[in-house]
Amino acid sequence: MIKKALTIAGSDSGGGAGIQADLKTFQELEVFGMSALTAVTAQNTLGVQGVYPISAEAVSKQIYSIGNDMGTDALKTGMLFNADIIKAVSEAISYFEWENVVVDPVMIAKGGASLLQMEAIFALKQFLLPLSKVITPNIPEAEALTGISIQTTEHKKEAAKRLFDFGVKNIVIKGGHDEDPSESIDLLYDGKDFNTFISKRIETKNTHGTGCTFSAAITAQLAKGLPVYEAVLIAKNFIQAAIEEQLNIGHGHGPTNHWAYKKSAIKR
């Protein structure tokens, strides 16, 4: 049976992040990708030149169109922009009783542009996080959600526990913003145990869309029925390959290489 995954996120005209990155990742991991668009951005490797949100009604219509016909085995959320969209997405998830929900709490683009209005953070915590199976914040996002300043591994663990208290079943705090120059450590917490995923840090500016791609890879594996730990492990390997084999597109923060993981698997 064909497995399906849905991304509810914004469009990146540069193709490196957002629904474009998600759909590329789904395709590479052999799940059928579908999308509900929340915003259109004018964006390239140099930054975000404009953000144009879709109405909450239009977002809801897209999700219900998919849910009433095709359904989905897993879904992820990316850029949701405002509280009305978050509420509409949460209501649809509850209506269809979808359980494999991955939340990538996209707040700030690589160039510094805000992609989530401040009042939306409360709606995210109140409505969407309790419905999620996995949340994948980077360190600044985890700090914004929990109010904890994260400087050490113990701080990461405390932030993960606080996110668990919001109703999230599994928390992955990503290590891309770690200060260690040699490695990046992602921390997974399931409410009971902590697990770490360590990868060599690659010195490169071509990291645009890493968060979107990582969470999409987790979503694809959950759609296939894998447990969270295995889904995160494969996603970690997927994004590591995508960063290592650089495309060098654009003059700023270039996109990652979505076909690198499958290419490396063929070589092995």
C-alpha positions as CSV (number, residue, x, y, z in Angstrom):
1,M,0.0,0.0,0.0
2,I,1.2,3.5,-0.9
3,K,2.1,5.5,2.2
4,K,1.1,9.2,2.2
5,A,2.4,12.3,4.0
6,L,1.0,15.8,4.2
7,T,2.9,19.0,4.7
8,I,1.1,22.0,6.0
9,A,3.5,24.9,5.5
10,G,4.6,27.9,3.5
11,S,6.0,28.1,0.0
12,D,9.7,28.9,-0.5
13,S,10.1,30.4,-4.0
14,G,13.8,29.5,-3.8
15,G,12.9,25.8,-3.4
16,G,15.2,25.1,-0.4
17,A,12.7,25.1,2.5
18,G,9.0,25.0,3.1
19,I,6.7,22.8,1.1
20,Q,9.2,22.5,-1.6
21,A,11.8,20.9,0.7
22,D,9.1,18.7,2.3
23,L,7.8,17.3,-0.9
24,K,11.3,16.6,-2.2
25,T,12.1,14.8,1.0
26,F,8.9,12.7,0.9
27,Q,9.7,11.8,-2.7
28,E,13.2,10.7,-1.9
29,L,12.0,8.6,1.0
30,E,9.3,7.0,-1.2
31,V,6.1,8.3,0.3
32,F,3.4,10.2,-1.6
33,G,3.5,13.8,-0.7
34,M,0.6,16.2,-0.4
35,S,0.4,19.8,0.7
36,A,-1.7,22.5,2.2
37,L,-0.2,26.0,1.7
38,T,-0.3,28.5,4.6
39,A,1.7,31.3,3.0
40,V,3.6,32.4,-0.1
41,T,7.0,33.8,0.5
42,A,9.3,35.7,-1.9
43,Q,12.5,34.1,-0.8
44,N,16.0,33.1,-2.0
45,T,19.3,32.2,-0.5
46,L,19.9,35.8,0.5
47,G,16.8,36.1,2.7
48,V,13.0,36.6,2.7
49,Q,11.8,39.5,0.6
50,G,8.1,39.1,1.4
51,V,5.6,37.0,3.3
52,Y,2.0,36.7,2.1
53,P,-0.2,34.5,4.3
54,I,-3.2,32.5,3.0
55,S,-6.5,32.9,4.9
56,A,-7.2,30.4,7.6
57,E,-10.4,29.4,5.7
58,A,-8.3,28.6,2.6
59,V,-5.8,26.6,4.7
60,S,-8.7,24.6,6.2
61,K,-10.3,23.9,2.9
62,Q,-7.1,22.4,1.6
63,I,-6.7,20.1,4.5
64,Y,-10.3,19.0,4.5
65,S,-10.0,18.3,0.7
66,I,-7.2,15.9,1.4
67,G,-8.7,14.4,4.5
68,N,-12.1,13.7,3.0
69,D,-10.7,11.9,0.0
70,M,-7.1,10.7,0.2
71,G,-6.3,10.8,3.9
72,T,-2.8,10.7,5.2
73,D,-0.6,8.4,7.2
74,A,1.4,11.2,8.7
75,L,1.6,15.0,8.5
76,K,4.0,17.8,9.5
77,T,3.4,21.4,10.1
78,G,6.0,24.1,9.2
79,M,5.4,27.8,8.8
80,L,1.9,28.6,10.2
81,F,2.4,32.3,10.6
82,N,-0.6,33.4,12.8
83,A,-3.0,32.2,15.5
84,D,-6.0,31.8,13.1
85,I,-4.1,29.4,10.9
86,I,-2.8,27.4,13.9
87,K,-6.4,27.1,15.2
88,A,-7.7,26.0,11.8
89,V,-5.0,23.4,11.4
90,S,-5.5,22.1,15.0
91,E,-9.3,21.8,14.4
92,A,-8.7,19.8,11.2
93,I,-6.2,17.4,12.9
94,S,-8.7,16.8,15.7
95,Y,-11.6,16.3,13.2
96,F,-9.7,13.6,11.3
97,E,-8.1,12.1,14.4
98,W,-4.7,12.1,12.8
99,E,-2.0,10.9,15.3
100,N,1.3,10.9,13.4
101,V,1.7,14.7,13.7
102,V,5.1,16.3,13.5
103,V,5.4,20.0,14.4
104,D,8.4,22.0,13.2
105,P,7.8,25.3,15.0
106,V,9.2,27.5,12.3
107,M,9.7,31.0,13.8
108,I,12.7,32.7,12.1
109,A,14.2,32.2,8.6
110,K,17.9,31.8,8.1
111,G,18.2,35.5,7.2
112,G,16.5,36.6,10.4
113,A,12.9,37.3,9.0
114,S,10.1,36.5,11.5
115,L,7.9,33.7,10.1
116,L,5.6,33.4,13.2
117,Q,3.8,36.3,14.8
118,M,4.4,36.5,18.5
119,E,0.8,36.1,19.5
120,A,0.8,32.8,17.6
121,I,3.2,31.2,20.0
122,F,0.5,31.0,22.6
123,A,-1.9,29.4,20.1
124,L,0.8,26.9,19.1
125,K,1.3,25.8,22.7
126,Q,-2.4,25.8,23.5
127,F,-3.9,24.1,20.5
128,L,-1.3,22.4,18.3
129,L,1.4,21.0,20.6
130,P,-1.0,18.7,22.6
131,L,-2.0,17.1,19.3
132,S,1.6,16.4,18.2
133,K,3.5,13.1,18.3
134,V,6.9,14.8,17.7
135,I,8.1,18.4,17.9
136,T,11.5,19.4,16.3
137,P,12.6,22.9,17.6
138,N,16.1,24.2,17.2
139,I,17.6,25.8,20.3
140,P,16.2,29.4,19.7
141,E,12.8,27.9,19.0
142,A,12.9,25.8,22.2
143,E,14.0,28.8,24.1
144,A,11.1,30.9,22.8
145,L,8.6,28.1,23.6
146,T,9.8,27.4,27.1
147,G,11.4,30.6,28.3
148,I,14.6,28.6,29.2
149,S,18.0,29.9,28.1
150,I,19.7,26.8,26.6
151,Q,23.5,26.8,27.1
152,T,24.2,23.2,28.2
153,T,22.9,19.7,27.7
154,E,21.1,20.0,31.1
155,H,19.3,23.1,29.8
156,K,18.2,21.1,26.7
157,K,16.8,18.4,28.9
158,E,14.9,20.8,31.1
159,A,13.4,22.5,28.0
160,A,12.5,19.1,26.6
161,K,10.7,18.2,29.9
162,R,8.8,21.5,29.8
163,L,7.7,20.8,26.2
164,F,6.5,17.4,27.3
165,D,4.4,19.0,29.9
166,F,2.7,21.0,27.1
167,G,1.3,17.6,25.9
168,V,4.0,16.7,23.3
169,K,4.7,13.0,23.2
170,N,8.3,13.2,21.8
171,I,10.6,16.2,21.7
172,V,13.7,16.5,19.4
173,I,15.8,19.5,20.3
174,K,18.2,20.0,17.4
175,G,21.8,20.7,17.9
176,G,22.5,22.9,14.9
177,H,23.0,25.9,17.1
178,D,25.3,24.1,19.6
179,E,28.5,25.9,20.3
180,D,30.6,22.8,19.8
181,P,32.6,23.4,16.5
182,S,33.1,19.7,15.9
183,E,29.7,18.0,16.3
184,S,26.0,18.5,16.4
185,I,23.9,16.7,19.0
186,D,20.2,16.2,18.7
187,L,18.4,15.3,21.9
188,L,15.2,13.1,21.8
189,Y,13.0,12.9,24.9
190,D,9.9,10.7,25.1
191,G,8.8,11.6,28.6
192,K,10.9,8.8,30.1
193,D,14.2,8.4,28.4
194,F,16.7,10.7,26.7
195,N,18.6,9.6,23.5
196,T,21.2,11.6,21.6
197,F,22.0,11.6,17.9
198,I,25.5,12.8,17.1
199,S,26.8,13.9,13.8
200,K,30.0,15.6,12.5
201,R,29.5,19.4,12.1
202,I,30.0,20.5,8.5
203,E,31.5,23.9,8.0
204,T,29.2,25.3,5.3
205,K,26.7,28.2,4.6
206,N,24.5,25.8,2.6
207,T,22.0,24.9,5.3
208,H,18.9,26.6,4.1
209,G,15.9,24.3,4.8
210,T,17.6,21.9,7.1
211,G,14.8,22.1,9.7
212,C,12.1,21.6,7.2
213,T,13.9,18.7,5.6
214,F,14.7,17.0,8.9
215,S,11.1,17.1,10.1
216,A,9.8,16.0,6.7
217,A,12.1,12.9,6.9
218,I,10.7,12.0,10.3
219,T,7.2,12.4,9.0
220,A,7.9,10.1,6.0
221,Q,9.2,7.4,8.3
222,L,6.2,7.7,10.7
223,A,4.0,7.3,7.6
224,K,5.7,4.0,6.9
225,G,4.9,2.9,10.5
226,L,8.4,3.2,12.0
227,P,8.7,4.1,15.7
228,V,9.9,7.6,16.6
229,Y,13.5,6.6,17.5
230,E,14.1,4.9,14.2
231,A,12.4,7.7,12.3
232,V,14.6,10.3,14.0
233,L,17.7,8.2,13.3
234,I,17.0,8.0,9.6
235,A,16.1,11.7,9.4
236,K,19.4,12.5,11.1
237,N,21.3,10.5,8.5
238,F,19.2,12.0,5.7
239,I,19.9,15.6,6.7
240,Q,23.6,14.8,7.3
241,A,24.0,13.5,3.8
242,A,22.0,16.5,2.4
243,I,24.5,18.9,4.1
244,E,27.6,17.0,3.3
245,E,27.1,16.8,-0.5
246,Q,26.7,20.5,-1.3
247,L,24.9,22.0,-4.2
248,N,26.4,25.5,-3.9
249,I,23.3,27.3,-5.3
250,G,22.9,31.0,-4.8
251,H,24.9,33.7,-3.2
252,G,23.8,33.3,0.4
253,H,22.6,30.4,2.6
254,G,22.2,27.7,-0.1
255,P,19.8,24.8,-0.1
256,T,20.7,21.3,1.0
257,N,20.9,18.3,-1.4
258,H,17.8,16.3,-1.1
259,W,19.0,13.4,-3.3
260,A,22.3,12.9,-1.5
261,Y,20.8,10.3,1.0
262,K,19.5,8.0,-1.7
263,K,22.6,8.5,-3.8
264,S,24.8,7.5,-0.8
265,A,22.6,4.4,-0.1
266,I,23.0,3.3,-3.7
267,K,26.8,3.6,-3.4
268,R,26.8,1.4,-0.3
